[in-house]
């Protein structure tokens, strides 16, 4: 098939810069049904940009939290019964209340049951699926190249946000390539989970899921580069990237973003 041309360099960084200000002005509520390892770091990433995170996984109360949220993240990193039940409730309530949501199908390449559950959830209204190359290949049955990403997004009617050395984001028509980031990001647990939560936060203030996903990954990648300049290793980097997000402004993002 014909793969569409890349978006012009200036539009997406400009949108991301605007979204930073919207996040801080509106303080959206983002409910994160995420794994136990990721909860603290994810919450701090969201707080650093002015968002209000919530993290309950109880099936008995998650419906109330999702109904009152501005966006939802479902992360499958911890695949226990309580989280599976909570995810089912969360997706149903999100649909009833028009809450936009992101799916992060962590480790679906390791478990057939996890992959089947992720596939089922993704077909129930996910706006963005944020994943890596191995996870994409498991769900799509294809290698994670540009053409496959475009085809899969068009077929599934959601945005695919592929994390890697260069992030790719497509809605099946438009494609964004984001070259920001730093190797230390792979040395801190929950970095990908936090990125998915940041995409969800952007969805809360931006109806265009493609722009929201590209903006979220651009913010995280730029912050990662800024944090690495003063970090001594993974421990100091984990704190530094939260500080970098807290201090990130539109001017800095526009100067540092490498998006095509």
C-alpha positions in Angstrom: 0.0 0.0 0.0 1.0 3.6 -0.3 2.4 5.0 3.0 1.4 8.6 3.6 4.1 11.3 3.8 5.4 12.5 7.1 3.8 15.4 8.9 5.6 18.7 8.5 8.2 19.4 11.2 6.7 22.4 12.9 3.0 21.4 13.5 3.4 18.6 16.0 6.0 20.2 18.3 3.8 23.4 18.3 0.8 21.3 19.3 2.8 19.6 22.1 3.9 23.0 23.4 0.3 24.1 23.5 -0.8 20.9 25.3 1.7 21.5 28.1 -0.1 24.7 28.9 -3.5 23.1 28.6 -2.5 20.3 31.0 -1.4 22.8 33.6 -4.4 25.0 33.2 -7.0 22.2 33.3 -5.4 19.7 35.7 -7.2 16.7 34.1 -8.0 13.7 36.2 -6.3 10.6 34.8 -7.3 7.2 36.2 -4.5 4.6 35.8 -5.2 1.0 36.1 -1.6 0.0 36.0 0.8 -2.5 37.4 2.1 -2.4 41.0 5.7 -1.6 39.9 4.6 1.5 37.9 2.1 3.2 40.2 4.3 5.5 42.1 6.5 6.7 39.2 3.4 7.1 36.9 1.6 9.2 39.5 4.6 11.5 40.0 5.0 12.0 36.2 1.4 13.0 35.9 1.6 15.3 39.0 4.7 17.0 37.5 2.6 18.3 34.6 -0.3 19.4 36.8 -2.6 16.4 36.3 -4.5 14.6 39.1 -3.8 10.8 39.1 -5.9 8.1 40.7 -4.8 4.5 41.0 -7.5 2.3 42.5 -7.8 -1.2 41.0 -10.7 -2.4 43.1 -13.5 -3.7 40.8 -16.0 -2.5 43.4 -15.0 1.2 43.1 -13.2 1.6 39.8 -16.4 2.5 38.0 -16.9 5.6 40.1 -13.3 6.7 39.5 -13.5 6.2 35.7 -16.8 8.0 35.4 -15.3 11.0 37.1 -12.0 10.9 35.2 -11.1 12.9 32.1 -9.0 10.0 30.7 -8.1 6.4 31.5 -5.0 4.2 31.2 -5.3 0.4 31.2 -1.9 -1.2 31.6 -1.6 -5.0 31.7 1.8 -5.2 33.4 0.4 -7.0 36.4 -2.1 -9.6 35.0 -3.9 -10.7 38.2 -7.6 -11.5 38.5 -8.5 -8.2 40.3 -6.9 -6.1 37.6 -8.6 -8.1 34.8 -12.0 -7.6 36.4 -11.3 -4.0 37.0 -10.3 -3.5 33.4 -13.5 -5.0 32.2 -15.5 -2.6 34.4 -13.3 0.4 33.5 -13.8 -0.1 29.7 -17.6 -0.4 30.1 -17.8 2.7 32.2 -15.5 4.6 29.9 -17.8 3.8 26.9 -20.8 4.9 28.9 -19.3 8.2 29.9 -17.2 9.0 26.7 -13.9 8.8 28.6 -11.0 8.5 26.2 -8.6 5.7 27.1 -5.2 4.2 26.3 -4.2 0.6 26.3 -0.7 -0.5 27.2 -0.5 -4.2 26.4 2.6 -5.0 28.4 4.3 -8.3 27.8 1.6 -9.7 25.5 4.5 -11.3 23.7 5.2 -13.5 26.7 1.7 -14.9 27.3 -1.1 -16.0 25.0 -3.8 -15.4 27.6 -2.5 -11.8 28.1 -2.4 -11.3 24.3 -6.0 -12.5 23.9 -7.2 -10.2 26.7 -5.4 -7.2 25.2 -6.9 -7.9 21.8 -10.4 -8.1 23.2 -9.9 -4.8 25.2 -8.5 -3.0 22.2 -11.6 -3.7 20.2 -13.8 -2.0 22.8 -13.0 1.6 22.1 -9.3 2.2 22.8 -8.3 5.5 21.3 -4.5 4.8 21.5 -2.5 1.6 21.9 1.0 2.3 23.1 3.4 -0.6 22.8 6.9 -1.8 21.7 7.9 -3.8 18.6 7.5 -7.3 20.2 4.1 -6.4 21.5 3.0 -5.0 18.2 4.1 -8.1 16.3 2.2 -10.3 18.7 -1.0 -8.4 18.3 -0.8 -7.8 14.6 1.1 -10.8 13.3 3.5 -8.6 11.4 6.9 -7.0 11.8 6.8 -3.6 13.4 7.7 -1.6 10.2 6.1 1.7 9.1 3.7 0.1 6.6 2.5 -2.5 9.1 1.8 0.1 11.7 -0.2 2.2 9.2 -2.2 -0.8 8.1 -2.9 -2.0 11.6 -4.0 1.4 12.8 -6.3 1.8 9.8 -7.8 -1.6 10.3 -8.4 -1.3 14.0 -9.5 2.3 14.0 -7.2 3.4 16.8 -3.9 5.2 17.0 -0.8 3.0 17.3 2.1 4.6 19.3 5.2 2.4 18.9 8.0 3.1 21.4 11.6 2.5 20.3 14.8 4.2 19.5 12.6 6.4 17.3 8.9 6.5 18.3 6.3 6.1 15.5 2.7 7.3 15.9 0.0 6.7 13.3 -3.7 6.8 12.9 -3.6 4.9 9.6 -3.3 8.1 7.6 -0.9 10.4 9.3 2.5 9.3 10.6 4.8 11.0 13.1 8.4 10.1 13.8 9.8 11.2 17.2 13.6 10.9 17.6 13.8 12.4 21.1 14.8 10.2 24.1 17.9 8.8 25.9 19.2 5.3 26.6 18.8 5.9 30.4 15.1 5.8 29.9 15.3 2.0 29.3 17.1 1.7 32.7 14.2 3.0 34.8 11.3 0.8 35.5 7.8 2.0 34.5 9.1 4.6 32.0 6.9 3.1 29.2 4.0 2.9 31.6 4.4 6.6 32.5 4.6 7.5 28.8 1.3 5.8 28.3 -0.2 7.7 31.2 1.1 10.9 29.7 -0.6 10.1 26.4 -3.8 9.5 28.3 -3.4 12.9 30.0 -3.0 14.6 26.6 -6.1 12.8 25.4 -8.0 14.5 28.2 -7.3 17.9 26.7 -6.9 17.0 22.9 -9.6 15.2 21.0 -7.3 14.3 18.1 -5.8 11.1 19.4 -2.9 11.1 16.9 -1.8 14.6 18.0 -2.3 13.7 21.7 -0.2 10.5 21.4 2.6 12.3 19.5 2.6 15.2 22.0 2.8 12.9 25.0 5.8 10.9 23.6 7.5 14.2 22.5 7.2 15.6 26.0 8.6 12.5 27.6 11.5 12.2 25.0 12.5 15.8 25.4 12.4 15.5 29.2 14.5 12.4 29.0 17.2 14.2 27.1 17.2 17.1 29.5 17.3 14.9 32.5 20.2 12.9 31.2 22.4 16.0 30.9 22.8 16.1 34.7 22.1 12.5 35.8 24.8 10.3 37.2 23.0 7.1 36.5 19.5 5.5 36.5 18.7 6.5 40.1 19.4 10.2 39.7 17.9 10.1 36.2 14.5 8.8 37.6 14.2 11.9 39.8 15.7 14.2 37.1 13.1 13.3 34.5 10.3 14.2 36.8 11.9 17.5 37.5 12.5 18.0 33.8 8.8 17.5 33.1 7.8 19.8 35.9 10.0 22.6 34.4 9.3 21.8 30.8 7.8 24.8 28.9 6.7 25.3 25.3 9.8 27.2 24.3 12.1 24.5 25.4 10.1 21.8 23.8 10.0 23.6 20.5 13.8 24.1 20.6 14.6 20.5 21.6 11.9 18.4 19.7 13.0 16.3 16.8 9.7 15.4 15.2 8.9 14.7 11.5 
